[in-house]
């Protein structure tokens, strides 16, 4: 089975533009290397929700144009020697969502996830994005859309538990520049989760400098 239409999508606005632009360009180079399209949006859809929610309408607006979409946060980038993530898709072609576990593997972290173009995926994302009851009853509102996803999984809404796989922490992503480098060397993405703006900017600049010097 050949997947000829795969696209990475990102969203960020002026609030994180300084490091967002750097990370976008890193991801763009990765996409060019691996024959993956890339789409960047700065357009806000929601009027009263955190910008993290914008990933969902952005997915819906583009999913029918591709076989798969790869969502990546604005503070997450593919590492210099990352393998082609299409390999992950080939291994999981029978599921609609491919997620990554959070640190300690206790929950899912949506810094990166992959969505198959299917009727199921579209229906699930519509409910995730626009169901007001789920939004108002979010058990982890400080985690925005990710909190609603936890609730949907815990309640097995739309039979989601039979429609996704989730990779252990450290396979698709890890979070810190110096975090167990031997163990997480093969992770696809470095996700600067939980860091301040300045720390994220410094981390990405340090990574680029070390990559240029050591070709890691």
Number of C-alpha atoms within 10 A of each C-alpha: 5 6 12 11 13 23 21 21 22 24 22 22 15 9 9 14 14 12 19 23 17 18 21 26 12 17 24 20 15 23 19 11 10 13 15 20 17 20 15 15 13 14 12 17 14 12 7 6 13 13 18 16 18 21 22 18 17 21 21 18 10 15 21 15 13 16 16 25 27 24 23 23 22 25 26 25 26 25 22 18 14 14 15 16 17 16 9 14 20 12 9 15 14 11 16 22 24 22 19 24 23 20 15 9 14 10 16 22 22 19 26 22 19 23 23 24 21 15 10 16 19 18 13 17 17 15 18 21 21 12 12 11 9 18 20 10 12 20 15 14 13 10 15 17 25 21 20 22 25 18 19 20 15 11 12 12 14 14 13 19 13 11 14 17 16 18 16 18 21 24 17 26 28 26 21 17 14 10 12 11 11 8 10 20 18 17 19 22 24 23 25 24 15 11 14 10 15 9 12 21 19 13 18 21 15 13 17 18 12 12 14 11 9 8 10 12
